[in-house]
Amino acid sequence: MTIRILLVDDHPIVRQGLKTLLEGRTGWEVIGEASDGAEAVEKAKELNPDVMVLDVTMPRMNGLEACRVLRRQAPQLEILFVTQHDSPQMMREAIDAGARGYVVKSNAARDLLAAVEAVSQHRVFTALNVREATGLN
Amino acid sequence: MKLRILLADDHEIVRRGLRSLLEKREGWESAEKPAMAARPSRRHSS
């Protein structure tokens, strides 16, 4: 299955790590990268990805604000947060903002591929610790 | 020039990114020691 992915994180080294992991899957393609929320909104308009992997804390526009804008601008786009924040409040806020999935960065190598696969099929992905913290299924 | 580099970071995704960047240089090779990140640092009292 072909999945076109846009990576958004303000740290190039994190984007590079995510990219090497994602591009190991046949048919998955990282079609672009952005380093803040505002750039993510612009690139989503220009490139029309299937899935956006989005950080929360970034300069100019954070991931939550970008997610809310994108929900209106590109309703077909699925958004997966990959962030260092592991608080239940942040997880709930991300899902409320319109994200389909949430992965904690320290678990990204373990959870990312399953999460992208799930959200690309319009299914919610939350790792076990996220489900326990938020009550989401 | 041959260079052997040890990567230590608690985020595997960061180690992957660093490794992919460093290994683009000919002769540079990296190895990982993730357990180091979990080990508490030792402080010496004077």
N, CA and C atoms of all chains as a GROMACS GRO file, in nm:
protein
  549
    1MET      N    1   0.084  -0.121   0.000
    1MET     CA    2   0.000   0.000   0.000
    1MET      C    3   0.088   0.126   0.000
    2THR      N    4   0.055   0.218  -0.087
    2THR     CA    5   0.131   0.342  -0.095
    2THR      C    6   0.082   0.443   0.009
    3ILE      N    7   0.174   0.497   0.085
    3ILE     CA    8   0.140   0.602   0.181
    3ILE      C    9   0.238   0.718   0.162
    4ARG      N   10   0.183   0.836   0.141
    4ARG     CA   11   0.267   0.956   0.122
    4ARG      C   12   0.266   1.035   0.254
    5ILE      N   13   0.387   1.056   0.306
    5ILE     CA   14   0.400   1.108   0.443
    5ILE      C   15   0.474   1.242   0.444
    6LEU      N   16   0.424   1.334   0.526
    6LEU     CA   17   0.493   1.462   0.550
    6LEU      C   18   0.544   1.461   0.694
    7LEU      N   19   0.674   1.486   0.712
    7LEU     CA   20   0.736   1.485   0.845
    7LEU      C   21   0.750   1.626   0.898
    8VAL      N   22   0.706   1.647   1.022
    8VAL     CA   23   0.715   1.782   1.080
    8VAL      C   24   0.778   1.774   1.219
    9ASP      N   25   0.899   1.827   1.231
    9ASP     CA   26   0.969   1.834   1.360
    9ASP      C   27   1.075   1.943   1.346
   10ASP      N   28   1.098   2.017   1.454
   10ASP     CA   29   1.196   2.127   1.442
   10ASP      C   30   1.340   2.077   1.451
   11HIS      N   31   1.362   1.949   1.483
   11HIS     CA   32   1.498   1.896   1.489
   11HIS      C   33   1.527   1.810   1.366
   12PRO      N   34   1.620   1.855   1.281
   12PRO     CA   35   1.651   1.778   1.159
   12PRO      C   36   1.696   1.635   1.189
   13ILE      N   37   1.764   1.615   1.300
   13ILE     CA   38   1.816   1.481   1.330
   13ILE      C   39   1.702   1.385   1.364
   14VAL      N   40   1.596   1.440   1.424
   14VAL     CA   41   1.477   1.357   1.453
   14VAL      C   42   1.406   1.325   1.323
   15ARG      N   43   1.392   1.425   1.235
   15ARG     CA   44   1.328   1.399   1.105
   15ARG      C   45   1.405   1.291   1.029
   16GLN      N   46   1.538   1.299   1.037
   16GLN     CA   47   1.620   1.201   0.966
   16GLN      C   48   1.597   1.060   1.023
   17GLY      N   49   1.590   1.050   1.155
   17GLY     CA   50   1.566   0.921   1.218
   17GLY      C   51   1.430   0.865   1.181
   18LEU      N   52   1.328   0.949   1.182
   18LEU     CA   53   1.193   0.907   1.145
   18LEU      C   54   1.190   0.862   0.999
   19LYS      N   55   1.261   0.939   0.917
   19LYS     CA   56   1.261   0.910   0.772
   19LYS      C   57   1.324   0.774   0.743
   20THR      N   58   1.437   0.744   0.807
   20THR     CA   59   1.503   0.616   0.780
   20THR      C   60   1.413   0.499   0.823
   21LEU      N   61   1.340   0.521   0.931
   21LEU     CA   62   1.249   0.416   0.978
   21LEU      C   63   1.132   0.397   0.881
   22LEU      N   64   1.070   0.507   0.840
   22LEU     CA   65   0.951   0.501   0.754
   22LEU      C   66   0.983   0.450   0.614
   23GLU      N   67   1.098   0.492   0.561
   23GLU     CA   68   1.129   0.454   0.424
   23GLU      C   69   1.178   0.310   0.412
   24GLY      N   70   1.188   0.241   0.527
   24GLY     CA   71   1.218   0.098   0.522
   24GLY      C   72   1.097   0.017   0.476
   25ARG      N   73   0.979   0.078   0.478
   25ARG     CA   74   0.858   0.007   0.437
   25ARG      C   75   0.832   0.029   0.288
   26THR      N   76   0.815  -0.081   0.216
   26THR     CA   77   0.790  -0.073   0.072
   26THR      C   78   0.663   0.008   0.046
   27GLY      N   79   0.674   0.103  -0.043
   27GLY     CA   80   0.557   0.181  -0.083
   27GLY      C   81   0.533   0.305   0.001
   28TRP      N   82   0.601   0.316   0.112
   28TRP     CA   83   0.585   0.436   0.194
   28TRP      C   84   0.688   0.539   0.149
   29GLU      N   85   0.642   0.661   0.133
   29GLU     CA   86   0.731   0.764   0.081
   29GLU      C   87   0.721   0.891   0.164
   30VAL      N   88   0.834   0.941   0.209
   30VAL     CA   89   0.836   1.072   0.277
   30VAL      C   90   0.844   1.177   0.166
   31ILE      N   91   0.735   1.248   0.143
   31ILE     CA   92   0.728   1.339   0.028
   31ILE      C   93   0.773   1.480   0.064
   32GLY      N   94   0.792   1.507   0.194
   32GLY     CA   95   0.837   1.640   0.231
   32GLY      C   96   0.860   1.650   0.380
   33GLU      N   97   0.923   1.760   0.420
   33GLU     CA   98   0.952   1.785   0.561
   33GLU      C   99   0.924   1.931   0.593
   34ALA      N  100   0.889   1.955   0.719
   34ALA     CA  101   0.869   2.093   0.765
   34ALA      C  102   0.923   2.104   0.907
   35SER      N  103   0.964   2.224   0.945
   35SER     CA  104   1.029   2.240   1.076
   35SER      C  105   0.944   2.319   1.176
   36ASP      N  106   0.824   2.357   1.138
   36ASP     CA  107   0.731   2.418   1.234
   36ASP      C  108   0.588   2.405   1.180
   37GLY      N  109   0.493   2.444   1.265
   37GLY     CA  110   0.353   2.424   1.229
   37GLY      C  111   0.308   2.504   1.108
   38ALA      N  112   0.358   2.626   1.099
   38ALA     CA  113   0.317   2.712   0.986
   38ALA      C  114   0.365   2.652   0.854
   39GLU      N  115   0.489   2.603   0.854
   39GLU     CA  116   0.543   2.541   0.733
   39GLU      C  117   0.466   2.412   0.702
   40ALA      N  118   0.426   2.343   0.807
   40ALA     CA  119   0.349   2.219   0.788
   40ALA      C  120   0.217   2.247   0.716
   41VAL      N  121   0.151   2.354   0.757
   41VAL     CA  122   0.023   2.391   0.694
   41VAL      C  123   0.045   2.425   0.546
   42GLU      N  124   0.151   2.500   0.518
   42GLU     CA  125   0.182   2.535   0.378
   42GLU      C  126   0.214   2.411   0.294
   43LYS      N  127   0.301   2.325   0.350
   43LYS     CA  128   0.343   2.206   0.274
   43LYS      C  129   0.228   2.108   0.254
   44ALA      N  130   0.138   2.100   0.351
   44ALA     CA  131   0.023   2.010   0.337
   44ALA      C  132  -0.063   2.054   0.218
   45LYS      N  133  -0.078   2.185   0.205
   45LYS     CA  134  -0.157   2.240   0.094
   45LYS      C  135  -0.091   2.209  -0.040
   46GLU      N  136   0.042   2.224  -0.040
   46GLU     CA  137   0.118   2.208  -0.164
   46GLU      C  138   0.132   2.060  -0.205
   47LEU      N  139   0.154   1.971  -0.106
   47LEU     CA  140   0.192   1.832  -0.138
   47LEU      C  141   0.079   1.730  -0.121
   48ASN      N  142  -0.024   1.768  -0.047
   48ASN     CA  143  -0.139   1.680  -0.027
   48ASN      C  144  -0.101   1.539   0.022
   49PRO      N  145  -0.033   1.529   0.136
   49PRO     CA  146   0.008   1.397   0.187
   49PRO      C  147  -0.111   1.317   0.240
   50ASP      N  148  -0.091   1.186   0.258
   50ASP     CA  149  -0.193   1.101   0.321
   50ASP      C  150  -0.184   1.111   0.473
   51VAL      N  151  -0.060   1.115   0.523
   51VAL     CA  152  -0.037   1.115   0.667
   51VAL      C  153   0.066   1.223   0.701
   52MET      N  154   0.041   1.294   0.812
   52MET     CA  155   0.139   1.389   0.863
   52MET      C  156   0.187   1.338   0.999
   53VAL      N  157   0.320   1.326   1.013
   53VAL     CA  158   0.380   1.292   1.142
   53VAL      C  159   0.423   1.425   1.203
   54LEU      N  160   0.362   1.461   1.317
   54LEU     CA  161   0.368   1.599   1.365
   54LEU      C  162   0.418   1.606   1.509
   55ASP      N  163   0.516   1.692   1.533
   55ASP     CA  164   0.566   1.719   1.668
   55ASP      C  165   0.472   1.819   1.736
   56VAL      N  166   0.479   1.830   1.867
   56VAL     CA  167   0.395   1.928   1.937
   56VAL      C  168   0.469   2.061   1.956
   57THR      N  169   0.584   2.056   2.022
   57THR     CA  170   0.654   2.180   2.059
   57THR      C  171   0.746   2.224   1.946
   58MET      N  172   0.709   2.333   1.881
   58MET     CA  173   0.788   2.386   1.770
   58MET      C  174   0.773   2.538   1.768
   59PRO      N  175   0.869   2.609   1.709
   59PRO     CA  176   0.859   2.756   1.700
   59PRO      C  177   0.749   2.800   1.600
   60ARG      N  178   0.720   2.928   1.603
   60ARG     CA  179   0.621   2.993   1.514
   60ARG      C  180   0.480   2.942   1.538
   61MET      N  181   0.450   2.820   1.499
   61MET     CA  182   0.318   2.762   1.526
   61MET      C  183   0.339   2.621   1.578
   62ASN      N  184   0.282   2.590   1.696
   62ASN     CA  185   0.305   2.456   1.750
   62ASN      C  186   0.216   2.352   1.680
   63GLY      N  187   0.240   2.226   1.713
   63GLY     CA  188   0.171   2.118   1.644
   63GLY      C  189   0.021   2.116   1.670
   64LEU      N  190  -0.020   2.152   1.790
   64LEU     CA  191  -0.164   2.151   1.821
   64LEU      C  192  -0.239   2.255   1.739
   65GLU      N  193  -0.180   2.376   1.730
   65GLU     CA  194  -0.243   2.481   1.647
   65GLU      C  195  -0.248   2.437   1.502
   66ALA      N  196  -0.137   2.380   1.454
   66ALA     CA  197  -0.133   2.335   1.314
   66ALA      C  198  -0.239   2.228   1.289
   67CYS      N  199  -0.254   2.138   1.385
   67CYS     CA  200  -0.352   2.029   1.372
   67CYS      C  201  -0.493   2.086   1.358
   68ARG      N  202  -0.524   2.186   1.439
   68ARG     CA  203  -0.659   2.246   1.432
   68ARG      C  204  -0.682   2.313   1.296
   69VAL      N  205  -0.581   2.382   1.247
   69VAL     CA  206  -0.592   2.447   1.115
   69VAL      C  207  -0.611   2.340   1.006
   70LEU      N  208  -0.530   2.235   1.016
   70LEU     CA  209  -0.533   2.131   0.912
   70LEU      C  210  -0.664   2.052   0.912
   71ARG      N  211  -0.725   2.038   1.026
   71ARG     CA  212  -0.854   1.966   1.032
   71ARG      C  213  -0.957   2.038   0.943
   72ARG      N  214  -0.948   2.172   0.943
   72ARG     CA  215  -1.041   2.250   0.858
   72ARG      C  216  -0.994   2.253   0.713
   73GLN      N  217  -0.862   2.270   0.696
   73GLN     CA  218  -0.806   2.290   0.561
   73GLN      C  219  -0.797   2.160   0.480
   74ALA      N  220  -0.766   2.050   0.549
   74ALA     CA  221  -0.743   1.922   0.478
   74ALA      C  222  -0.807   1.808   0.556
   75PRO      N  223  -0.939   1.798   0.555
   75PRO     CA  224  -1.007   1.698   0.638
   75PRO      C  225  -0.971   1.553   0.605
   76GLN      N  226  -0.920   1.528   0.484
   76GLN     CA  227  -0.885   1.391   0.446
   76GLN      C  228  -0.749   1.350   0.502
   77LEU      N  229  -0.668   1.448   0.543
   77LEU     CA  230  -0.533   1.421   0.595
   77LEU      C  231  -0.540   1.359   0.734
   78GLU      N  232  -0.465   1.252   0.756
   78GLU     CA  233  -0.459   1.191   0.888
   78GLU      C  234  -0.334   1.240   0.961
   79ILE      N  235  -0.351   1.277   1.086
   79ILE     CA  236  -0.240   1.336   1.163
   79ILE      C  237  -0.202   1.245   1.279
   80LEU      N  238  -0.071   1.219   1.286
   80LEU     CA  239  -0.015   1.136   1.394
   80LEU      C  240   0.086   1.221   1.470
   81PHE      N  241   0.060   1.242   1.599
   81PHE     CA  242   0.158   1.314   1.679
   81PHE      C  243   0.269   1.221   1.723
   82VAL      N  244   0.394   1.266   1.710
   82VAL     CA  245   0.509   1.197   1.766
   82VAL      C  246   0.583   1.301   1.849
   83THR      N  247   0.576   1.287   1.980
   83THR     CA  248   0.619   1.394   2.068
   83THR      C  249   0.685   1.339   2.194
   84GLN      N  250   0.765   1.423   2.258
   84GLN     CA  251   0.827   1.383   2.384
   84GLN      C  252   0.729   1.392   2.501
   85HIS      N  253   0.616   1.462   2.482
   85HIS     CA  254   0.521   1.481   2.592
   85HIS      C  255   0.444   1.352   2.619
   86ASP      N  256   0.450   1.305   2.743
   86ASP     CA  257   0.376   1.182   2.773
   86ASP      C  258   0.268   1.205   2.879
   87SER      N  259   0.227   1.331   2.896
   87SER     CA  260   0.123   1.357   2.997
   87SER      C  261  -0.015   1.325   2.939
   88PRO      N  262  -0.104   1.269   3.020
   88PRO     CA  263  -0.239   1.238   2.973
   88PRO      C  264  -0.311   1.362   2.919
   89GLN      N  265  -0.285   1.477   2.980
   89GLN     CA  266  -0.350   1.600   2.936
   89GLN      C  267  -0.312   1.635   2.792
   90MET      N  268  -0.182   1.623   2.762
   90MET     CA  269  -0.136   1.654   2.626
   90MET      C  270  -0.192   1.553   2.525
   91MET      N  271  -0.196   1.427   2.566
   91MET     CA  272  -0.251   1.324   2.476
   91MET      C  273  -0.397   1.353   2.444
   92ARG      N  274  -0.472   1.388   2.545
   92ARG     CA  275  -0.614   1.420   2.526
   92ARG      C  276  -0.631   1.543   2.436
   93GLU      N  277  -0.546   1.643   2.461
   93GLU     CA  278  -0.552   1.767   2.383
   93GLU      C  279  -0.524   1.740   2.235
   94ALA      N  280  -0.427   1.651   2.211
   94ALA     CA  281  -0.390   1.618   2.072
   94ALA      C  282  -0.506   1.549   2.000
   95ILE      N  283  -0.569   1.455   2.068
   95ILE     CA  284  -0.681   1.383   2.006
   95ILE      C  285  -0.798   1.480   1.986
   96ASP      N  286  -0.822   1.567   2.084
   96ASP     CA  287  -0.929   1.667   2.071
   96ASP      C  288  -0.903   1.765   1.957
   97ALA      N  289  -0.774   1.790   1.930
   97ALA     CA  290  -0.739   1.883   1.821
   97ALA      C  291  -0.764   1.820   1.684
   98GLY      N  292  -0.783   1.688   1.684
   98GLY     CA  293  -0.817   1.623   1.556
   98GLY      C  294  -0.717   1.520   1.509
   99ALA      N  295  -0.617   1.488   1.593
   99ALA     CA  296  -0.520   1.386   1.553
   99ALA      C  297  -0.585   1.248   1.559
  100ARG      N  298  -0.534   1.156   1.475
  100ARG     CA  299  -0.586   1.020   1.474
  100ARG      C  300  -0.498   0.929   1.560
  101GLY      N  301  -0.374   0.975   1.587
  101GLY     CA  302  -0.285   0.890   1.664
  101GLY      C  303  -0.187   0.971   1.746
  102TYR      N  304  -0.125   0.903   1.843
  102TYR     CA  305  -0.032   0.969   1.935
  102TYR      C  306   0.075   0.868   1.976
  103VAL      N  307   0.200   0.904   1.950
  103VAL     CA  308   0.313   0.817   1.986
  103VAL      C  309   0.412   0.901   2.066
  104VAL      N  310   0.459   0.846   2.177
  104VAL     CA  311   0.561   0.916   2.256
  104VAL      C  312   0.698   0.890   2.192
  105LYS      N  313   0.777   0.997   2.180
  105LYS     CA  314   0.901   0.990   2.103
  105LYS      C  315   0.995   0.879   2.150
  106SER      N  316   0.999   0.857   2.280
  106SER     CA  317   1.091   0.753   2.330
  106SER      C  318   1.047   0.613   2.284
  107ASN      N  319   0.922   0.600   2.242
  107ASN     CA  320   0.872   0.471   2.192
  107ASN      C  321   0.857   0.470   2.039
  108ALA      N  322   0.904   0.574   1.975
  108ALA     CA  323   0.877   0.589   1.831
  108ALA      C  324   0.931   0.473   1.749
  109ALA      N  325   1.052   0.427   1.783
  109ALA     CA  326   1.110   0.318   1.703
  109ALA      C  327   1.023   0.193   1.713
  110ARG      N  328   0.957   0.174   1.827
  110ARG     CA  329   0.871   0.056   1.846
  110ARG      C  330   0.733   0.076   1.783
  111ASP      N  331   0.676   0.197   1.796
  111ASP     CA  332   0.534   0.217   1.765
  111ASP      C  333   0.506   0.286   1.631
  112LEU      N  334   0.606   0.352   1.575
  112LEU     CA  335   0.578   0.441   1.461
  112LEU      C  336   0.515   0.370   1.341
  113LEU      N  337   0.570   0.255   1.302
  113LEU     CA  338   0.520   0.190   1.181
  113LEU      C  339   0.376   0.144   1.198
  114ALA      N  340   0.347   0.084   1.312
  114ALA     CA  341   0.209   0.041   1.339
  114ALA      C  342   0.115   0.161   1.344
  115ALA      N  343   0.163   0.271   1.398
  115ALA     CA  344   0.079   0.390   1.411
  115ALA      C  345   0.048   0.451   1.274
  116VAL      N  346   0.149   0.461   1.189
  116VAL     CA  347   0.127   0.518   1.055
  116VAL      C  348   0.031   0.428   0.976
  117GLU      N  349   0.053   0.297   0.987
  117GLU     CA  350  -0.035   0.204   0.918
  117GLU      C  351  -0.181   0.222   0.963
  118ALA      N  352  -0.200   0.232   1.094
  118ALA     CA  353  -0.336   0.246   1.148
  118ALA      C  354  -0.401   0.376   1.102
  119VAL      N  355  -0.332   0.487   1.120
  119VAL     CA  356  -0.397   0.615   1.087
  119VAL      C  357  -0.419   0.629   0.936
  120SER      N  358  -0.331   0.566   0.856
  120SER     CA  359  -0.350   0.573   0.710
  120SER      C  360  -0.478   0.500   0.669
  121GLN      N  361  -0.522   0.408   0.755
  121GLN     CA  362  -0.649   0.336   0.729
  121GLN      C  363  -0.763   0.397   0.811
  122HIS      N  364  -0.740   0.518   0.858
  122HIS     CA  365  -0.839   0.596   0.933
  122HIS      C  366  -0.879   0.530   1.064
  123ARG      N  367  -0.784   0.454   1.121
  123ARG     CA  368  -0.807   0.395   1.253
  123ARG      C  369  -0.726   0.471   1.357
  124VAL      N  370  -0.782   0.480   1.477
  124VAL     CA  371  -0.711   0.549   1.585
  124VAL      C  372  -0.594   0.463   1.632
  125PHE      N  373  -0.478   0.525   1.652
  125PHE     CA  374  -0.366   0.454   1.712
  125PHE      C  375  -0.323   0.525   1.839
  126THR      N  376  -0.332   0.455   1.948
  126THR     CA  377  -0.272   0.505   2.071
  126THR      C  378  -0.200   0.388   2.135
  127ALA      N  379  -0.076   0.406   2.171
  127ALA     CA  380  -0.001   0.300   2.236
  127ALA      C  381  -0.065   0.271   2.372
  128LEU      N  382  -0.032   0.158   2.426
  128LEU     CA  383  -0.097   0.112   2.548
  128LEU      C  384  -0.095   0.216   2.659
  129ASN      N  385   0.019   0.279   2.678
  129ASN     CA  386   0.027   0.376   2.788
  129ASN      C  387  -0.065   0.495   2.762
  130VAL      N  388  -0.086   0.528   2.633
  130VAL     CA  389  -0.175   0.638   2.599
  130VAL      C  390  -0.320   0.598   2.629
  131ARG      N  391  -0.355   0.475   2.593
  131ARG     CA  392  -0.493   0.429   2.618
  131ARG      C  393  -0.523   0.430   2.767
  132GLU      N  394  -0.426   0.383   2.845
  132GLU     CA  395  -0.447   0.380   2.989
  132GLU      C  396  -0.464   0.520   3.047
  133ALA      N  397  -0.387   0.613   2.992
  133ALA     CA  398  -0.387   0.748   3.048
  133ALA      C  399  -0.512   0.827   3.009
  134THR      N  400  -0.568   0.798   2.892
  134THR     CA  401  -0.678   0.882   2.843
  134THR      C  402  -0.812   0.810   2.840
  135GLY      N  403  -0.810   0.679   2.851
  135GLY     CA  404  -0.935   0.604   2.840
  135GLY      C  405  -0.980   0.584   2.696
  136LEU      N  406  -0.892   0.624   2.599
  136LEU     CA  407  -0.927   0.605   2.457
  136LEU      C  408  -0.906   0.460   2.416
  137ASN      N  409  -0.981   0.415   2.315
  137ASN     CA  410  -0.960   0.280   2.262
  137ASN      C  411  -0.903   0.287   2.122
  138MET      N  412   3.968   0.921   0.615
  138MET     CA  413   4.010   0.891   0.752
  138MET      C  414   3.907   0.799   0.818
  139LYS      N  415   3.959   0.695   0.882
  139LYS     CA  416   3.868   0.601   0.950
  139LYS      C  417   3.837   0.652   1.090
  140LEU      N  418   3.710   0.649   1.123
  140LEU     CA  419   3.668   0.700   1.254
  140LEU      C  420   3.560   0.608   1.308
  141ARG      N  421   3.575   0.566   1.433
  141ARG     CA  422   3.474   0.480   1.496
  141ARG      C  423   3.404   0.562   1.604
  142ILE      N  424   3.272   0.572   1.595
  142ILE     CA  425   3.195   0.664   1.680
  142ILE      C  426   3.094   0.586   1.764
  143LEU      N  427   3.088   0.617   1.890
  143LEU     CA  428   2.989   0.554   1.978
  143LEU      C  429   2.873   0.652   2.000
  144LEU      N  430   2.751   0.607   1.970
  144LEU     CA  431   2.632   0.691   1.986
  144LEU      C  432   2.560   0.656   2.116
  145ALA      N  433   2.531   0.755   2.195
  145ALA     CA  434   2.455   0.730   2.318
  145ALA      C  435   2.344   0.834   2.330
  146ASP      N  436   2.221   0.790   2.320
  146ASP     CA  437   2.105   0.878   2.337
  146ASP      C  438   1.989   0.788   2.379
  147ASP      N  439   1.902   0.837   2.464
  147ASP     CA  440   1.793   0.751   2.511
  147ASP      C  441   1.682   0.735   2.408
  148HIS      N  442   1.680   0.816   2.302
  148HIS     CA  443   1.578   0.803   2.198
  148HIS      C  444   1.636   0.730   2.078
  149GLU      N  445   1.582   0.614   2.049
  149GLU     CA  446   1.633   0.536   1.935
  149GLU      C  447   1.619   0.613   1.805
  150ILE      N  448   1.513   0.693   1.797
  150ILE     CA  449   1.488   0.767   1.673
  150ILE      C  450   1.599   0.871   1.649
  151VAL      N  451   1.652   0.927   1.757
  151VAL     CA  452   1.764   1.022   1.746
  151VAL      C  453   1.892   0.947   1.708
  152ARG      N  454   1.915   0.832   1.768
  152ARG     CA  455   2.034   0.753   1.731
  152ARG      C  456   2.031   0.717   1.584
  153ARG      N  457   1.912   0.680   1.535
  153ARG     CA  458   1.898   0.648   1.392
  153ARG      C  459   1.935   0.767   1.305
  154GLY      N  460   1.885   0.883   1.343
  154GLY     CA  461   1.913   1.004   1.266
  154GLY      C  462   2.061   1.037   1.265
  155LEU      N  463   2.123   1.028   1.382
  155LEU     CA  464   2.267   1.057   1.392
  155LEU      C  465   2.347   0.956   1.310
  156ARG      N  466   2.310   0.831   1.324
  156ARG     CA  467   2.384   0.725   1.252
  156ARG      C  468   2.375   0.747   1.101
  157SER      N  469   2.255   0.778   1.054
  157SER     CA  470   2.238   0.794   0.910
  157SER      C  471   2.318   0.913   0.858
  158LEU      N  472   2.329   1.018   0.941
  158LEU     CA  473   2.407   1.136   0.902
  158LEU      C  474   2.558   1.104   0.903
  159LEU      N  475   2.603   1.044   1.012
  159LEU     CA  476   2.747   1.020   1.028
  159LEU      C  477   2.800   0.919   0.926
  160GLU      N  478   2.719   0.818   0.894
  160GLU     CA  479   2.769   0.713   0.807
  160GLU      C  480   2.768   0.752   0.659
  161LYS      N  481   2.722   0.874   0.633
  161LYS     CA  482   2.735   0.924   0.495
  161LYS      C  483   2.881   0.956   0.464
  162ARG      N  484   2.961   0.979   0.570
  162ARG     CA  485   3.103   1.010   0.549
  162ARG      C  486   3.180   0.880   0.532
  163GLU      N  487   3.258   0.874   0.426
  163GLU     CA  488   3.333   0.753   0.396
  163GLU      C  489   3.431   0.722   0.509
  164GLY      N  490   3.428   0.598   0.554
  164GLY     CA  491   3.522   0.555   0.658
  164GLY      C  492   3.472   0.577   0.799
  165TRP      N  493   3.363   0.648   0.814
  165TRP     CA  494   3.309   0.670   0.949
  165TRP      C  495   3.208   0.560   0.980
  166GLU      N  496   3.221   0.500   1.096
  166GLU     CA  497   3.124   0.399   1.134
  166GLU      C  498   3.081   0.422   1.278
  167SER      N  499   2.953   0.391   1.305
  167SER     CA  500   2.902   0.418   1.439
  167SER      C  501   2.850   0.290   1.504
  168ALA      N  502   2.854   0.290   1.634
  168ALA     CA  503   2.795   0.181   1.713
  168ALA      C  504   2.710   0.247   1.820
  169GLU      N  505   2.617   0.169   1.875
  169GLU     CA  506   2.525   0.228   1.973
  169GLU      C  507   2.548   0.169   2.111
  170LYS      N  508   2.527   0.249   2.210
  170LYS     CA  509   2.534   0.204   2.348
  170LYS      C  510   2.419   0.269   2.423
  171PRO      N  511   2.294   0.232   2.391
  171PRO     CA  512   2.180   0.301   2.451
  171PRO      C  513   2.171   0.288   2.601
  172ALA      N  514   2.224   0.178   2.655
  172ALA     CA  515   2.213   0.158   2.800
  172ALA      C  516   2.284   0.267   2.878
  173MET      N  517   2.381   0.330   2.815
  173MET     CA  518   2.453   0.436   2.884
  173MET      C  519   2.362   0.550   2.926
  174ALA      N  520   2.261   0.575   2.845
  174ALA     CA  521   2.172   0.688   2.874
  174ALA      C  522   2.090   0.662   3.000
  175ALA      N  523   2.064   0.535   3.028
  175ALA     CA  524   1.981   0.503   3.144
  175ALA      C  525   2.062   0.497   3.273
  176ARG      N  526   2.194   0.493   3.258
  176ARG     CA  527   2.278   0.480   3.376
  176ARG      C  528   2.293   0.616   3.444
  177PRO      N  529   2.269   0.625   3.575
  177PRO     CA  530   2.283   0.755   3.641
  177PRO      C  531   2.428   0.802   3.638
  178SER      N  532   2.445   0.933   3.620
  178SER     CA  533   2.581   0.984   3.616
  178SER      C  534   2.639   0.987   3.758
  179ARG      N  535   2.770   0.966   3.767
  179ARG     CA  536   2.834   0.963   3.898
  179ARG      C  537   2.897   1.100   3.926
  180ARG      N  538   2.868   1.152   4.040
  180ARG     CA  539   2.927   1.281   4.077
  180ARG      C  540   3.039   1.259   4.179
  181HIS      N  541   3.149   1.324   4.154
  181HIS     CA  542   3.263   1.310   4.246
  181HIS      C  543   3.260   1.425   4.346
  182SER      N  544   3.270   1.392   4.472
  182SER     CA  545   3.276   1.501   4.570
  182SER      C  546   3.422   1.539   4.593
  183SER      N  547   3.446   1.663   4.615
  183SER     CA  548   3.585   1.707   4.631
  183SER      C  549   3.620   1.720   4.779
   0.00000   0.00000   0.00000
